[in-house]
Amino acid sequence: MVFYNTIKWKTQIVCAIILFLILFNYTLFICYAKAAKNKNIPGFWTEDRIQPYERVSYQFLNNITFEISSNTLLDLYIEYENGSANKQTSFVITNENPLSLNITSKSSLKNFGLIKQPQDPKQGEKKIRFQYDLVFNFKSNVTISNLTIQYLKTSQYGLNSDASYSLALFKLDQEAWEIIETYEKINSSNSECYLESSLLNIDANTDYYITLIEIGLVEYDYTWVYITIPVIIVGIIALAILISKKDYFRYLKTRTIPIEKGAHRLSLDDVLENENRNNIIDLILSEPGVHFNELLRKTGLAAGNLVWHLDILETYKIIGKKRIGNFIAYFPYYQKNPISNIDLKLQKSKLTLEVLETIENHPGIWNNLITKKFKVDHKTILYHINKLKELNLINIKKEGRKNKFFPNLESEYFKYKNGNEKD
């Protein structure tokens, strides 16, 4: 009996020690995870050694942030394509063994020079209607048990808060991009919305390519119409497309506005007849508020050429621009520009605008009522409330246990809006 009690007592001690070590290591992990080291990088690449449970945030040029943490020793090399801008990504690694990780990024998969390009992923009658202009290629020297990848879902980094995105993965032995299950989450500490995906059992010495995509319904492809339907109908369709642009050009040519040409010695006709500038104008007319990176992706021009053409169009007051956070947004030029900074920000999120309109129509409303109205999680509503607060569009007053929301009628947004309504 004494022997049995001794064994039982020793077993309890061993279990207590094991439990203590587990809790101690977990506490260490939490402490390290919360205390991120910030490192400013004067360029687009860096290499570093990251200690176990350490979290490091690298701030590259052009508002690029890359954050990484690992539970084991990690040798990192990361490089962004020159000219990249306004991007944010986080890697969280869980593994048994130390590793070396090599990461490079390009604006598209084609820029990696691969001979074989993957097919687009498809889900029934859906296909890609947006691909993020950031593709990571990464390779590890050992197998990785788990890699969690996160992206902040905000227009600051080129993502629409109302769109649904999925991580897409490609390896050279695949025929098409593979869609990885992706979750949208809210950071409870700051109410930021982010996307999260996990990759399991990543093979050693294998090239992986990842990007974000938006899957949507297949849009009807009208290219065959030009062959199969009568020419007269094609002419009517083409005329309908040209009218709005023609009217805009007529407006540009008939307006009376002083233009300082500076170093440019072009006539207005010369400016408008250039094919590249025509493509840029088409994009801006169809998507007022489009930002530089999107123009770069859709025109296929080199960054320097795009800057040159935009400068000409701005000089001749054919387009205008505004800085929205870290983006430069472009729009058709009007002497009285109807697009304000706040308008452009709200255009990025339909739900934010709807929440603002609800507060305007129901001053004093609170979170629970808005949540019930839109049937979404209260943290999602809180995210949009914080966005409106940052834009100085609402005031918050605490009454008892409730935070009540009121429109800030003194803001320029409401002054402009109410002024127009009176007109």
RATAKA-V789522 format. One record per pair of residues at least 12 apart in sequence whose C-alpha atoms are under 6 Angstrom apart, sorted by the first residue. I is the first residue (numbers start at 0). J is the second residue. D is the distance in Angstrom with one decimal. If there is no record, write none. Layout:
i=[I;I]
j=[J;J]
d=[D;D]
This chain:
i=[28;31;31;32;35;35;36;36;37;37;38;39;39;40;40;42;42;43;43;43;44;44;45;45;46;46;47;48;48;49;49;50;51;51;51;51;52;52;53;54;54;55;61;62;62;63;63;63;63;64;65;65;65;66;67;67;67;68;69;69;69;70;71;72;73;73;73;74;75;75;76;77;77;78;79;79;80;80;85;86;88;88;89;89;90;90;91;91;92;92;93;94;94;99;99;100;100;101;101;102;102;103;103;104;104;105;105;106;106;106;107;107;117;117;118;119;119;120;120;124;125;125;125;126;126;126;127;127;128;128;128;129;129;130;131;134;134;135;135;136;136;137;137;138;138;138;139;139;140;140;141;142;142;142;143;143;144;144;145;145;146;146;147;147;148;148;149;149;150;150;151;152;152;160;161;164;164;165;165;165;166;166;166;167;167;167;167;168;168;169;170;181;181;182;182;190;283;287;288;288;288;289;289;290;290;317;318;318;318;319;351;359;362;363;363;363;364;364;365;392;393;393;393;394]
j=[52;52;53;54;54;55;55;56;56;57;57;57;58;58;59;59;60;59;78;79;77;78;76;77;75;76;75;73;74;72;73;72;69;70;71;72;69;70;68;67;68;67;84;84;85;84;85;86;87;87;87;88;89;89;89;90;91;91;91;92;93;93;97;97;97;98;99;99;99;100;101;102;103;103;103;104;104;105;156;156;149;150;148;149;147;148;146;147;145;146;145;143;144;139;140;138;139;137;138;136;137;135;136;134;135;133;134;132;133;134;132;134;174;175;175;175;176;175;176;217;215;216;217;214;215;217;213;214;213;214;215;212;213;212;211;209;210;208;209;207;208;206;207;204;205;206;203;204;203;204;203;201;202;203;200;201;199;200;198;199;197;198;196;197;195;196;194;195;193;194;193;192;193;348;348;212;213;181;211;212;179;210;211;179;209;210;211;208;209;208;207;195;196;194;195;382;330;330;328;329;330;328;329;327;328;332;330;331;332;332;383;406;405;403;404;405;403;404;403;407;405;406;407;407]
d=[5.4;5.6;5.4;5.7;4.8;5.2;4.6;5.9;4.8;6.0;4.9;6.0;4.7;5.8;4.8;6.0;5.6;5.9;5.8;5.2;5.6;4.1;6.0;5.7;5.4;4.3;5.3;5.8;4.5;6.0;5.0;4.9;5.9;4.7;4.2;4.9;5.5;4.6;5.7;5.7;4.3;5.6;4.7;5.9;4.8;5.9;5.3;4.7;5.9;4.7;5.7;5.1;5.8;4.5;5.6;4.7;5.7;5.0;5.9;4.6;6.0;5.7;5.4;4.7;5.8;5.2;5.7;4.5;5.9;5.1;4.9;4.6;5.6;4.7;5.9;4.9;5.8;5.2;5.0;5.0;5.8;4.9;5.7;5.0;5.8;4.9;5.8;5.0;5.9;4.8;5.2;5.7;5.1;5.7;5.7;5.8;4.6;5.5;5.4;5.7;4.4;5.8;5.3;5.4;4.4;5.8;5.3;4.6;4.6;6.0;5.9;5.8;5.5;4.4;4.2;5.8;5.9;6.0;5.3;5.9;5.2;4.3;5.0;5.3;5.7;5.7;5.8;4.7;5.9;5.9;5.9;5.6;5.0;4.5;5.3;5.7;4.8;5.5;5.3;5.5;4.5;5.9;5.5;5.9;5.7;5.2;5.4;5.6;5.2;5.3;4.4;5.4;4.8;4.5;5.4;4.9;5.6;4.6;5.8;4.6;5.6;5.1;5.7;4.3;5.7;5.4;5.4;4.5;5.5;5.1;4.3;5.5;4.8;5.8;5.7;5.5;4.6;5.3;5.7;5.5;5.2;5.9;4.6;5.8;5.5;5.4;5.9;5.6;4.5;5.1;5.3;5.6;4.7;5.6;5.2;5.1;5.6;4.6;4.8;5.0;5.3;5.4;5.6;5.5;4.3;5.4;5.7;4.6;4.4;4.9;5.4;5.3;4.8;4.8;5.0;5.5;5.5;5.6;4.8;5.1;5.5;4.4;4.6;5.8]
